Amino acid sequence: MTQRSFIVLAVFAASLFSAGTAVSSEFRDGFQPAHTEESTYFKIYIEDGVNLIDLTMSLVVPPSLKAVIRQPIQSYDELSLSNELDILYLAVSEILDIHVVKFKCSVKVCRNSSSLESLGARLYGSNIPRTAGFYSAELNTLYINAEDISIHIAGHELTHAVQTAYFVIPPPQTVQEILSGYVEFQFRKYTNTLPGKK
């Protein structure tokens, strides 16, 4: 075998291995999407039974929060789930002042809390408490419950994804939660939904 043939074979084998790894890690949680979308920053998998209009409306970024984004966002004029998630990511990046060069994350949308809890049990081997969403750093995936998600919770969980993508060595869990809580606080401040406010 010539050196050139060996290199071609090695590259081919590496591409097969990496493709196989991506597929298995992407779906090893047992999530069965009925629909997929792709945006600039996300690959979105949506479970059957999700009301896309209600979900999108719960994640609409208000003008007060869009105002923190310094880069032009005219390309996101159309109301869609993929656009709202991209705008959320841009808002999180601005609030943290962390700008990842090539950010990409999966989002898996479960139809309700019991579907999300079942998925969490498959991933972690035990029941997770009722939640609107959580982020898995190992799978680089944001899991959300379509019935209970809000932009505040989505912003909080998305902050975990940004930290995972940005830091070579992730900060301790306590620091990550402080940063995620800070973003959630800012989202609530800009949307006038701080606890105790009427």
C-alpha positions in Angstrom: 0.0 0.0 0.0 1.4 3.4 -1.0 1.6 6.2 1.5 -1.1 8.2 -0.4 -3.5 5.2 -0.3 -2.9 4.8 3.4 -3.6 8.5 4.0 -6.8 8.3 1.9 -7.9 5.2 3.8 -7.2 6.8 7.2 -9.1 9.9 6.3 -12.1 7.8 5.1 -12.1 5.7 8.3 -11.9 8.8 10.5 -14.8 10.3 8.6 -16.9 7.1 9.1 -16.0 7.0 12.8 -16.9 10.7 13.4 -20.2 10.4 11.4 -21.2 7.3 13.4 -20.4 9.0 16.7 -22.5 12.1 15.8 -25.5 10.0 14.9 -25.3 7.8 18.0 -24.8 10.7 20.4 -27.5 12.7 18.8 -30.2 10.1 19.3 -28.9 8.0 22.2 -31.4 9.7 24.5 -34.3 7.8 22.8 -35.9 11.1 21.6 -38.1 10.5 18.5 -38.6 13.8 16.6 -41.6 14.2 14.4 -40.1 17.4 12.8 -36.7 19.1 12.6 -35.6 22.6 11.8 -32.2 24.2 11.5 -31.2 27.8 12.3 -28.0 29.7 12.3 -27.2 28.5 15.9 -29.4 25.5 16.5 -30.6 22.1 15.2 -34.1 21.8 16.5 -35.9 18.5 17.0 -39.6 18.6 17.8 -41.7 15.8 19.3 -45.1 14.9 17.9 -47.9 16.8 19.6 -46.0 20.1 20.2 -48.1 23.2 19.4 -45.5 25.2 17.4 -47.5 28.4 17.5 -47.9 28.4 21.3 -44.2 27.4 21.8 -43.0 30.2 19.5 -45.2 32.7 21.2 -43.8 31.7 24.6 -40.3 32.4 23.4 -40.9 35.7 21.6 -38.1 38.1 22.5 -39.7 41.6 23.3 -38.2 44.8 21.9 -36.8 45.7 25.3 -34.6 42.6 25.3 -33.8 42.9 21.6 -32.3 46.3 22.4 -29.3 44.8 24.1 -28.2 43.0 20.9 -25.6 45.0 19.2 -25.4 43.2 15.9 -28.1 43.7 13.2 -31.0 41.3 13.6 -33.2 42.4 10.6 -32.8 38.9 9.1 -35.0 37.6 12.0 -38.1 39.6 11.1 -40.2 36.5 10.4 -41.8 35.0 13.5 -40.6 31.4 13.8 -39.3 29.1 16.5 -35.8 29.0 14.8 -35.6 32.8 14.6 -36.7 33.3 18.2 -34.1 30.8 19.5 -31.4 32.6 17.5 -32.4 35.9 18.9 -32.4 34.4 22.4 -28.9 33.2 21.8 -27.8 36.6 20.7 -29.3 38.2 23.8 -27.6 35.7 26.1 -24.3 36.4 24.4 -24.6 40.1 24.8 -25.7 39.9 28.5 -22.7 37.6 29.2 -20.4 39.5 26.9 -19.3 36.1 25.6 -19.3 35.6 21.8 -18.6 32.1 20.6 -17.1 32.0 17.1 -19.0 29.0 15.8 -21.8 28.3 18.3 -24.1 25.3 17.5 -26.4 23.5 19.9 -29.2 20.9 19.6 -32.6 21.7 21.0 -35.1 18.9 21.7 -38.6 20.0 22.3 -40.8 17.6 24.4 -44.6 18.0 24.2 -45.1 18.2 28.0 -43.5 17.7 31.4 -44.1 13.9 31.6 -42.4 13.5 28.2 -39.4 15.5 29.4 -39.2 13.6 32.7 -39.2 10.3 30.9 -36.4 11.5 28.7 -34.5 12.7 31.7 -34.9 9.3 33.3 -33.5 7.6 30.2 -30.5 9.9 30.2 -29.7 9.9 33.9 -31.2 6.6 35.1 -33.5 8.3 37.6 -36.4 10.7 37.6 -35.7 14.3 37.3 -37.8 16.9 39.2 -40.5 18.6 37.1 -38.8 21.3 35.1 -39.4 23.4 32.0 -36.0 22.5 30.6 -32.4 21.4 31.2 -29.1 21.4 29.3 -26.9 18.3 28.8 -23.3 19.3 28.3 -22.3 15.8 27.3 -24.8 15.8 24.4 -24.6 19.6 23.8 -28.4 19.6 23.9 -31.0 21.8 25.4 -34.1 19.9 26.4 -37.3 21.8 26.9 -40.9 21.1 27.9 -43.1 23.0 25.3 -46.0 23.5 27.8 -43.9 25.2 30.5 -41.0 26.9 28.8 -40.5 30.7 29.0 -37.8 32.9 27.7 -36.4 33.3 31.2 -35.9 29.6 31.6 -34.7 29.2 28.0 -32.2 32.0 28.6 -31.0 30.3 31.9 -30.4 26.9 30.2 -29.0 28.5 27.1 -26.4 30.2 29.3 -25.1 26.7 30.2 -24.7 25.9 26.5 -22.8 29.1 25.9 -20.4 28.4 28.8 -19.8 24.9 27.6 -18.9 26.2 24.1 -16.8 29.1 25.4 -14.7 27.7 28.2 -12.0 25.2 27.5 -12.2 24.0 31.1 -15.8 24.6 32.4 -16.2 26.7 35.5 -17.4 24.9 38.7 -21.1 24.1 38.7 -21.8 26.9 41.3 -20.2 29.5 39.0 -22.2 28.2 36.1 -25.4 28.5 38.0 -24.5 32.0 39.1 -23.9 33.1 35.5 -27.2 31.3 34.4 -29.1 33.0 37.2 -27.6 36.4 36.3 -28.9 35.9 32.7 -32.3 34.8 33.9 -32.4 37.9 36.2 -31.5 40.2 33.3 -34.2 38.6 31.0 -36.8 39.1 33.8 -35.6 42.7 34.3 -35.9 43.5 30.6 -39.3 41.9 30.3 -40.6 43.5 33.6 -41.3 40.0 35.1 -39.0 40.1 38.2 -40.6 38.3 41.2 -42.7 40.6 43.3 -43.4 42.9 40.3 -47.0 43.4 39.3 
